Every structure is written in structure tokens, then in C-alpha cells.
Amino acid sequence: MRVVFRADASAAVGGGHVMRCAALAAQLQQRGAEVFLLSRGLPEPYRRMLADQGCRVLPLPAGGREPLALADEIDEACAALAAHAPWDWLIVDHYGLGREWERAMRRFVGKLLLIDDYTDRDHDGDVLLNQNLHADADAYRGRLSPSCVILTGPRYALVRAEFAAARAALRRRDGSVGRLLVCFGGADADDLTGRTVDAFIAADLQGVWGDVVVGPSYGHWEKLAARCTGSPRLGLSRDVTDMAERMAAADLFIGGGGSMTWERATLGLAGFTVALADNQQPVCAALEERGAGIHLGGAGSVAVQDMVDALRFGVRHPGLLRALGEAIAVLSDGRGALRVARLLLPAQVSLRSAQADDCAAIFAWRNDERTRRYFFDPSPLDFAAHSTWFAATLASADSRLLIGMNAGTSCGVIRFDRRGERTRMSVYLDPSRHGEGLGAALIRAGLAWLRQREDFPRLVCAEILGDNAASLAAFAAAGFHECGRQWQVETGLGEDVEGAS
């Protein structure tokens, strides 16, 4: 699969578009995709980051022509795409492009994913993603094709994988403040960072360390460095690669309300926000309405004294900070990019018949506590008894045992058992492969295999414990729908497929 992104980064637009594209690109690469970025005037730090990630940059002509006429945008993008075609997906994260540009790209790409924060223009896409808390699919009514899939909300927030990893090991915060993180994104043209440093010094927060981070396009470095040098409780860094660790270590945040919001949410970091652009205002307002943040206002209206007051207020109210952190933490689990990648490039699973030498591996999968807890009898298994069962299953004319294969390795098992006029389907994964979206793919592969058989009944049932959310979701994703206590789907087998929960 070949995927190309269209996004820019600069002092004017910041780096949020490219960073969230990079998060999605990394997930697509893990699923075997070759990824590229089509960009105009991309700053060198972003080029290096993408090169290290294995993403190739396709540069568009740059230099003194802004704003570029739409016809030129179309011509230059078409030329770049044509030179490296074909493309399976084009992913667009750009406020200046809409339906006319997107339609022109159709001749070079299979499908389009559009990443959007506004609802102010028409689009021609197959999938549209608005990851904001206030996003409303109905607001796109009439602006998209009826067949376009719309993904809304921070469940799909494009956050880099290291944030989800840091969330898994996150300490519990009690609301006290020992470390403040200051960051206003990749550019910070209004130098909110400088104002915040002045506020931190003026607030004189005893026992609080300030971790100040600026991006690669920040334009006030020397002046800021001089400010920070004069304070022993301030650290200054530029263009860091360990933001997840810094957020996990922080107790309070003050910064912009852009894409970094969902990184903070993943790590439950309470904070004060300043909207650096118009599109950040509704994000900050929605957080405040949910009790998940405190919004100080727009970049032009927030003074140093406002920040002084906010910092002192936060330090004096640990209970409030604890509540803010807990409220923002429920908004994102850091797996949004994985969810989107699964939609764009679904996992591919093939099947083979189980062999005698699969006995030990299947025993390990079945006997793992992560699998057993969803059995109707969760007791640990005995290997001798398992070996007897395994041999009998392979020899039985009423059973079929199949191994799922993904990327050349085994990933799960399906067992079909003939039960009168029904076929019972049992599915479980290698526990080390949980969370990869393989469950639904394994079920679909099993149903496809069954379509080719004449010796098993076409009516298929599955028994699933009601608290096995992952299994229920996998069956639903494979096309099953709940009907009372039953799960069923039209499979083309000539009968419904059912599952009992």
C-alpha cells in the first residue's frame, strides 16, 4: 500500500498538521504501508523527523508566491502525484484546500481521507476526520458525499504511539504542583512562551520547576534563552523528541489549545490554555465546558498578569487540578491514530489448517489468563488433557481447527464444530497480538473459508460472555449485529450467522 499525505508546517501555520500526519503515518507504516508527504517549504527539522521515521518528503515548489492561486496548487500537486503514482490513499490536512482541489487529485489516488477542524467548505472525500471534542457530523450535511464516512471526536485523535505507551505506565497525580510544562507548539508567532516565562518568574512559585519547550519554528530563541538563564528553576529546550515523557512528568500545563490537547488528554495532564488561532477557541471552550481545562483566552488578550494569577491559582487548588486531570484523561486513550489506520488499511488474515506441531502454541494461547478469563470455565488447562483434545479435534470429521496468519506469522485460531443444523464458531488470538485489530479480520477470514465448504451447516453461532467487550466488538466489526441476546449477520452463506452473548 502506498499512502501520500498533503500538509504544511511553517512559522505561520505551526507544526500541528504535520505532527498529527506523522502520528498516523507511523501507524500505517506498521501495517506495511509506504508513506510520503507532499509539502511546500517544509522546515528542515520536520524533514529530519520524517526521514528518521521512514517517510519520504515530496517537495512542492516554494518561494514568495503566497497565497498561491488554486489553479497553481492543483497543477503542482497533480504533477508531483503523477510522477510517483499510483497511490492507494491521499490524506489531506490543509485548511486552504477543498472540493475542487480534492476532485482534481482523484485521477491519481484510490481514496481520500480529509483531516478537518472546520465545517466551512465543501469536500470530496471517502473518509473525513474531525478529531475535536465539539465536532458534529451533522454540520457537514450537504458538504460531503452521502457515502463519505465521518469520524468525529478525540476517540480518533491522531496522537503518537509513545503517548499511549506512557499512559499505560502513568503515575497517579494528587494535584500538587512540582513541575510546570510550558509549550505553545511549533511556532508561537506571538511569543506566548516569553510571556509565560515572565509570568512564572513573577509568580515566584516556591518548589515548582518550569520545563519550557519551544518548537523548530520558534522565532525568539535568543531573547527567551536570556530570560531563562536568569532563573535557576527554569529549563529551556527546543525541538524535543521526548514530549510524552515530559508531559508524564509534569503536574500542570500552560500552552496552546491545538493538537497538543489530545496528547495532554492521553496523559491526564491538567492545564491552562491560550488559543493561538481561531480554530483553537472552540476546542478550549469545549474543554472548559466539560470541566477538563481552564481557558485563559485568545493570544491577543492574555497578559502576563493573567498568567501570574492563573499559575498561583492552580498551585493553591490541588483538588481542582486533580479533577481537571481526571476529566481530560477520559477524552483520549492515545489510540486514535491506530483506529484510523485500521479503517484505512484493515488487517489481512489468511488461514491454514492446524498441524500437530501447533499443539504447544495453541495451548499457550488458550492457557494465558488474558484468554481464559473469557472462557465459560476459566480454570487453568492441563497440557496432557489439552494434547488429547487437540489430537481428537484434528481427527474429528465434525470439527475444523484453523490457524490465522498475519504478516507471515500465526496470530490466532478458529475452531468450527458441527452441532446438528448449526456450526459453532470459536475464536481467540495470540494474546501478544491483542489490540492490533486482528479479531474482526480473523472472523471474516473464517466466514470466507466456510463459504467454500459443503460439509458444515450454513447457520453459524458463537457463544460470547457478555463482558467480553473485545470479542463482541470484533464480531460486530465483522458484520454481526445484536438482536436481543443474539448476534447475527447476513454472510452470503444462504443463512444468517448468529452469536449468543
DAKA-V536093 format. One record per backbone hydrogen bond with DSSP energy under -1.0 kcal/mol. CO is the residue of the C=O (numbers start at 0). NH is the residue of the N-H. E is the energy in kcal/mol with one decimal. If there is no record, write none. Layout:
[[CO,NH,E] [CO,NH,E]]
This chain:
[[0,33,-3.0] [1,87,-2.7] [1,88,-1.5] [2,35,-1.8] [3,90,-2.7] [4,37,-3.7] [5,92,-2.7] [9,13,-2.1] [13,9,-1.4] [14,18,-2.4] [15,19,-2.3] [16,20,-1.8] [17,21,-2.4] [18,22,-1.7] [19,23,-1.8] [20,24,-2.9] [21,25,-2.1] [22,26,-1.2] [23,27,-2.3] [24,28,-2.6] [25,29,-1.7] [27,32,-2.4] [28,31,-2.1] [33,2,-2.9] [34,55,-1.7] [35,4,-2.6] [36,57,-3.7] [37,6,-1.4] [38,59,-2.8] [42,46,-1.6] [43,47,-2.5] [44,48,-2.1] [45,49,-2.4] [46,50,-2.5] [47,51,-2.6] [48,52,-1.3] [49,54,-3.0] [55,36,-2.5] [57,38,-1.5] [68,72,-2.2] [69,73,-2.7] [70,74,-2.4] [71,75,-2.7] [72,76,-2.1] [73,77,-2.7] [74,78,-2.1] [75,79,-1.9] [76,80,-2.7] [77,81,-2.8] [78,82,-1.6] [86,109,-1.5] [87,110,-1.5] [88,3,-2.4] [89,112,-2.4] [90,5,-2.5] [91,114,-3.1] [93,96,-1.1] [97,101,-2.7] [98,102,-2.8] [99,103,-1.5] [100,104,-1.1] [104,107,-2.2] [107,86,-1.2] [110,89,-2.3] [111,125,-2.2] [111,126,-1.8] [112,91,-2.6] [113,128,-3.1] [121,98,-1.6] [125,148,-2.6] [126,113,-2.6] [127,150,-3.2] [128,115,-3.0] [129,152,-2.0] [131,134,-1.5] [135,138,-1.3] [136,139,-1.6] [137,140,-1.8] [139,142,-2.5] [142,122,-2.9] [144,147,-2.0] [148,127,-2.9] [150,129,-2.7] [152,155,-2.0] [153,156,-1.5] [156,158,-1.5] [159,162,-1.8] [160,164,-2.0] [161,165,-2.1] [162,166,-2.1] [163,167,-1.5] [166,169,-1.6] [177,208,-2.5] [178,250,-2.9] [178,251,-1.3] [179,210,-3.5] [180,253,-2.1] [181,212,-2.9] [182,255,-1.2] [184,214,-1.0] [185,216,-2.2] [187,190,-1.8] [190,194,-1.5] [191,195,-2.5] [192,196,-2.4] [193,197,-2.2] [194,198,-2.2] [195,199,-2.9] [196,200,-2.2] [197,201,-2.3] [198,202,-2.7] [199,203,-1.2] [203,205,-1.1] [204,207,-1.8] [208,179,-3.1] [209,234,-2.9] [210,181,-2.8] [211,236,-2.4] [213,238,-2.7] [214,217,-1.4] [219,223,-2.3] [220,224,-3.1] [221,225,-1.9] [222,226,-1.5] [223,227,-2.5] [224,228,-2.1] [227,230,-1.7] [230,233,-1.2] [232,209,-3.2] [234,211,-3.2] [236,213,-2.1] [241,245,-2.0] [242,246,-2.8] [243,247,-2.3] [244,248,-1.7] [245,249,-1.2] [251,180,-2.9] [252,271,-2.5] [253,182,-1.5] [254,273,-2.1] [257,260,-2.3] [258,261,-1.3] [259,263,-2.5] [260,264,-2.3] [261,265,-1.7] [262,266,-1.3] [263,268,-2.1] [264,267,-1.2] [269,252,-1.5] [270,293,-1.6] [271,254,-1.9] [272,295,-3.0] [274,298,-1.9] [276,279,-1.5] [277,280,-1.2] [279,283,-2.5] [280,284,-2.6] [281,285,-2.4] [282,286,-2.0] [283,287,-2.0] [284,288,-2.3] [285,289,-1.5] [286,291,-3.0] [287,290,-1.3] [293,272,-2.2] [296,274,-2.2] [297,300,-1.5] [297,301,-1.1] [302,306,-1.5] [303,307,-2.3] [304,308,-2.7] [305,309,-2.1] [306,310,-2.6] [307,311,-2.3] [308,312,-2.3] [309,313,-2.6] [310,314,-2.2] [311,315,-1.6] [313,316,-1.1] [316,320,-1.9] [317,321,-2.5] [318,322,-2.0] [319,323,-2.7] [320,324,-2.4] [321,325,-2.1] [322,326,-2.2] [323,327,-2.3] [324,328,-1.6] [327,330,-1.4] [334,338,-2.0] [335,339,-2.3] [336,340,-2.5] [337,341,-2.3] [338,342,-1.5] [339,343,-2.3] [340,344,-3.0] [349,404,-3.1] [351,402,-3.1] [354,357,-2.1] [355,358,-1.6] [357,361,-2.5] [358,362,-2.1] [359,363,-2.3] [360,364,-2.1] [361,365,-2.8] [362,366,-2.7] [367,370,-1.7] [367,371,-2.9] [368,372,-1.9] [370,373,-1.7] [371,374,-2.4] [381,385,-2.7] [382,386,-2.8] [383,387,-1.9] [384,388,-2.5] [385,389,-3.1] [386,390,-2.3] [387,391,-2.2] [388,392,-2.4] [389,393,-2.3] [390,394,-1.6] [391,395,-1.1] [397,417,-3.0] [399,415,-2.6] [400,353,-2.6] [401,413,-2.5] [402,351,-1.7] [403,410,-2.7] [404,349,-2.3] [405,408,-1.8] [408,405,-3.0] [410,429,-2.8] [411,403,-2.8] [412,427,-1.8] [413,401,-3.0] [414,425,-2.3] [415,399,-2.1] [416,423,-3.2] [418,421,-1.9] [421,418,-3.3] [422,460,-2.6] [423,416,-2.2] [425,414,-2.5] [427,412,-2.8] [429,432,-3.0] [430,433,-1.3] [432,435,-1.3] [437,441,-2.7] [438,442,-2.2] [439,443,-2.6] [440,444,-2.3] [441,445,-2.1] [442,446,-2.3] [443,447,-2.4] [444,448,-2.2] [445,449,-2.3] [446,450,-1.7] [448,451,-1.1] [449,452,-1.8] [458,422,-2.9] [459,497,-4.5] [460,424,-3.1] [461,499,-3.3] [464,467,-1.8] [466,468,-1.8] [467,471,-2.4] [468,472,-2.5] [469,473,-2.1] [470,474,-2.6] [471,475,-2.2] [472,476,-2.7] [473,477,-1.6] [474,479,-2.5] [475,478,-1.7] [480,487,-2.7] [482,485,-1.9] [484,500,-1.8] [485,482,-4.1] [486,498,-2.1] [487,480,-2.6] [488,496,-2.2] [496,488,-1.4] [498,486,-2.6] [499,463,-3.1]]
